[in-house]
Amino acid sequence: MAYRKSPAEISRLDAARERLVACATEVVAEVGWSQASVTAVAAAAGIAAGSVYQHFPSKAALAVEVFRRAAEREVQVLGEVLHAPGDPVERLARAVDVFARRALENRGLAYALLAAPAEPAVGAERLDFRRRYRALYAEVVREGMALGRLPAQNAEITAAVLTGAIGEALVDPLGAPDADATEELLADLTAAALRCAGAPTT
């Protein structure tokens, strides 16, 4: 008869896995993907390096899990803002502000998600999540056009430009913290995003 884990054992393993992912996320935020070795993550979690492989078959698999969870949360937050009631242009402006503000509040992790050199498996995940960001932006741009709040345009192209430009605009600030410039940066980035979509300026 095949061995079956007891509910208590499954619960213990799940809790250990969750702690491992949380510790790995902290390590990545602090030192980046390249230096987030299995040994470093294990040390942060207070376990032996070999124990990591009880939960993940490789460093790449652990890195992908860290990326997916962190990026998924950002997509969820962006979606909540963009799908909220109200004017689509105002929602677009708020979404850009919220996305950038969250990135600047957790610079190390945001840089890892947006731009830090990573293994190919993480790079593939990054591309997939960019597609999801583009889909969200395209949706609100199409809504803005339908309501006459934005000019006729290729919503997919505009969404791609917004996704790329917002991320690129944040790369240097994330790598060189400057708290005094944060509000100015957020205002300029939001204004640039609205111009990109063709929103009327005041």
C-alpha positions in Angstrom: 0.0 0.0 0.0 1.3 3.4 -0.9 2.2 5.7 1.9 -0.3 8.5 2.5 0.6 11.7 4.4 -1.7 12.4 7.4 -3.6 15.7 7.4 -1.3 17.0 10.2 1.7 16.2 8.1 0.3 17.8 5.0 -0.6 20.9 7.1 3.0 21.0 8.5 4.5 20.7 5.0 2.2 23.4 3.6 3.2 25.8 6.4 6.9 25.1 5.9 6.5 25.7 2.1 4.7 29.0 2.8 7.4 30.1 5.1 10.1 29.2 2.6 8.4 31.2 -0.1 8.0 34.2 2.2 11.7 34.0 3.2 12.7 33.6 -0.4 10.7 36.7 -1.3 12.5 38.7 1.3 15.9 37.5 0.1 15.0 38.4 -3.5 13.8 41.8 -2.4 17.1 42.4 -0.6 19.7 41.0 -2.9 18.0 40.2 -6.3 17.5 37.0 -8.2 21.2 36.2 -8.9 22.3 36.3 -5.3 19.2 34.6 -3.9 20.9 31.2 -3.7 19.3 28.2 -2.1 21.8 28.5 0.7 20.8 32.1 1.3 17.1 31.3 1.3 17.6 28.3 3.6 19.6 30.4 6.0 16.8 33.0 6.1 14.2 30.3 6.7 16.4 28.7 9.4 16.6 25.3 7.7 19.3 23.3 6.0 19.8 23.9 2.3 18.9 20.4 1.5 15.4 20.9 3.1 14.5 23.4 0.4 14.4 20.6 -2.1 11.7 18.9 -0.2 9.4 21.6 -1.4 11.0 22.7 -4.7 12.9 20.6 -7.2 15.3 23.5 -8.1 16.3 27.1 -7.4 14.5 28.1 -10.6 11.2 26.5 -9.4 11.4 28.4 -6.2 12.2 31.6 -8.0 9.2 31.1 -10.3 6.9 30.6 -7.4 8.2 33.8 -5.7 7.7 35.8 -8.9 4.3 34.4 -9.6 3.0 35.2 -6.1 4.4 38.7 -5.9 3.4 39.6 -9.5 -0.1 38.1 -9.1 -0.8 40.4 -6.2 0.2 43.4 -8.2 -2.0 42.4 -11.1 -4.9 41.9 -8.7 -4.5 45.3 -7.2 -4.2 47.0 -10.6 -7.3 45.1 -11.8 -9.3 46.2 -8.7 -8.5 49.8 -9.4 -9.2 49.7 -13.2 -12.4 47.7 -12.7 -13.7 50.1 -10.0 -16.8 52.3 -10.7 -16.3 55.7 -12.2 -14.7 57.5 -15.1 -12.2 55.4 -17.1 -9.7 58.2 -17.4 -9.8 58.8 -13.7 -9.4 55.1 -13.0 -6.4 54.9 -15.4 -4.8 57.8 -13.6 -5.4 56.2 -10.2 -4.1 52.8 -11.5 -0.8 54.3 -12.6 -0.4 56.2 -9.3 -1.2 53.0 -7.2 1.1 50.8 -9.2 4.0 53.2 -9.0 3.4 54.0 -5.3 3.3 50.4 -4.4 6.6 49.8 -6.3 8.3 52.7 -4.6 7.2 51.4 -1.2 8.9 48.1 -1.8 11.7 49.0 -4.1 13.8 45.9 -3.9 11.0 43.5 -4.8 9.5 45.8 -7.4 12.9 46.1 -9.1 13.2 42.3 -9.1 9.7 42.0 -10.6 10.3 44.6 -13.3 13.9 44.6 -14.4 16.5 42.7 -12.4 18.4 40.0 -14.3 16.8 36.6 -13.7 16.9 33.1 -14.8 15.0 32.3 -18.1 12.1 30.7 -16.3 11.5 33.9 -14.4 11.9 35.9 -17.6 9.2 33.8 -19.2 6.9 34.6 -16.2 7.7 38.3 -16.5 6.6 38.3 -20.1 3.4 36.5 -19.3 2.5 39.0 -16.6 3.3 41.9 -18.9 0.6 40.5 -21.2 -1.8 40.6 -18.3 -1.0 44.2 -17.5 -1.5 45.1 -21.2 -4.9 43.4 -21.2 -6.0 45.4 -18.2 -4.8 48.7 -19.7 -6.4 47.9 -23.1 -9.7 47.2 -21.5 -9.9 50.6 -19.8 -8.6 52.4 -22.9 -11.4 50.8 -25.0 -13.9 51.8 -22.4 -12.6 55.4 -22.5 -13.0 55.4 -26.3 -16.6 54.0 -26.1 -17.6 56.8 -23.7 -15.9 59.5 -25.7 -13.4 60.2 -23.0 -10.4 59.0 -25.1 -9.8 59.5 -28.8 -10.0 56.6 -31.3 -6.8 54.6 -31.2 -5.4 51.0 -31.2 -6.0 50.1 -27.6 -3.6 47.2 -27.7 -0.7 49.4 -28.9 -1.5 52.0 -26.3 -1.7 49.4 -23.6 1.7 48.0 -24.6 3.2 51.4 -24.5 1.8 52.1 -21.1 3.0 48.8 -19.7 6.5 49.3 -21.1 6.8 53.0 -20.3 5.6 52.8 -16.8 8.0 50.0 -15.9 10.9 51.7 -17.6 10.2 55.1 -15.9 10.4 53.3 -12.5 13.6 51.4 -13.1 16.1 54.1 -12.2 14.1 55.5 -9.2 13.8 52.0 -7.8 17.5 51.5 -8.0 18.3 55.0 -6.6 15.8 55.8 -3.8 15.0 59.5 -3.5 12.1 60.0 -1.1 12.0 63.8 -1.7 11.1 63.3 -5.4 8.5 60.6 -5.0 5.3 62.8 -5.3 6.8 64.7 -8.2 7.7 61.4 -9.9 4.2 60.0 -9.4 2.5 63.1 -10.7 4.8 63.3 -13.8 4.3 59.5 -14.5 0.6 59.7 -14.2 0.5 62.8 -16.5 2.6 61.1 -19.1 0.4 58.0 -19.0 -2.7 60.1 -19.6 -1.0 61.9 -22.5 -0.1 58.5 -24.0 -3.8 57.5 -23.9 -4.8 60.9 -25.4 -6.7 62.0 -22.3 -7.7 65.7 -22.4 -5.4 67.9 -20.4 -6.5 70.6 -18.0 
